[in-house]
Amino acid sequence: MSATLNLTDQDKAVIRAAAYGAVSLIAAASDKAHKAATAGSIALGAATGQVGHVLNAKSKDIHLSGKTVAELADQVLPALTEAATLLQQQDPAEADNFRGIVLVALESAAATGRNAQPSPVVADMTRKVTAALNVA
């Protein structure tokens, strides 16, 4: 059983921005952006555990901006690392849950491309997101 997370409102905002931002990155790299964003968001909405409660809370604290994928990535990739690190410090099981949730959302978003296979661009973005999540 996981310990109870002691997250500030700022911590929760980082977790939400990281997860939804990761889906946004995949959608931006996809040839079917709307379908990718929808599939990824549905996957995040199905999240469980304490992180699932954080992701599904009604909130308006996700503030991602930028006119290019690079500008979005500059915000999202560090947020993914920050979220994974703070969860790892408090509860390694919830950190693993967060990583799994984000990766399932990415797989869902990526499967909306042609033939349900991620394009090379989407696969590359997935590798970048995965690298940002894999902190000790």
N, C-alpha and C positions, 0 to 999 in steps of 0.2 A: 504494500500500500504506500502511496506517495505521501510525503509530508505536505503540509499546507504551505502554499507559496505566500510569501509576504511581498507583494508587488505594489509599488506606488502607482499612482495614475500615470506618471511619465513612463514607467516600466511597461505598463499595459499598452500605452500608446505606441511604444517602440515595437512591441510584439505584433500588434495589429498592422502597423505600417510595414514591418518586415514581411509578414506573411502575404498581405494583400499586394504589397509592392512586388514581391517575387512573381505573383501571378500576372501583375501588370507588365513586368519585364518579358515574360514568356509571350504574353499577348502582343506586345509591341514587336516581337521578333517573328511572330507568326503570320502566315498568309491569310489566316482567318481569325483576325484579332478579336472580333466580337464573340465568336463561338469559344475561343480559347479563354477569354476573360470570364465568360459565363460558366464554363466547365470548371475552371479553377476555383471560382467563387463558390460554386455549389459544393465542391470538395471541402473547402475551408468551412462552410456552413455545417458540414457533417462531422466536424472535428469533435473529439471527446476529451475527457480528462479536464484538468484545471485549465490547461491552455485552450481547450475547446470553449470553455466558459468565457475566457478573455476574448477570444476571436469572435464569439457570437454575441457579445454584449452590444447593446444599442449605443453607439458612440459616433461622434463627429470629430474624432481626434486624429484621423488619418489625413495627413497633409503632405501629399507628394506633388511636386511640381517639376517642370522642365519641359522643354520643347523637343528634346532629343532623347533617344534611348540612353545615350551616354550620361546625360544629366540625371535621368531617372536612376540609372545604375549607381551613380555617385552617391545617391541617397539610400538606396535600397540595400546594396551589398554591405555597407558598414552597419546598417540597422539589423540585418540578418546575423552578423557576427556578434553585435551587442546583445541581441535577444538570446541567442544561443549561449553566450557567455553568462549572462545574468541568471538564466534558468539552470545552467550547469552548476553554478555556485550554490543555488538554493535547493535544487532537487534534480539530480542527474536523470531520474526516470522521466520527469516532465521535459527535460531538455531533449531526451530521445524522442518523446512524444511530439514535441514541436518540430524536430527535424523530419520525423515521419509524416506529420500532417502537411508540411510544406512540400515535401517530395511527392506525396500523393497528389496534391493540388497541381504541381508542375506536370506530373504524368498525365493527369486529366486534361490539363490545358494543352499539352503537346499532342495529345492523341486526336485533336480536332483537325490536324493538317491532312494533306492528301494521303489517302490510303492508311490513315490513322498512324502514320509514321512521322516522327518529328523531322523537320528539315534540318540540314546542317547548321543553320543559323540558330534554330531553337535548341538543338542539341548542344551547341557551344554555350548558349546562355544558361542552359540547365547545368552545365559543368561549372560555370562561374558562380551560380547560386549555391550549388552543392559545396564548392570550395569555401564559400563564405559561411556556410553552416557548420563545417567541420573544424570546430575549435576544440582545444583540449580542455 
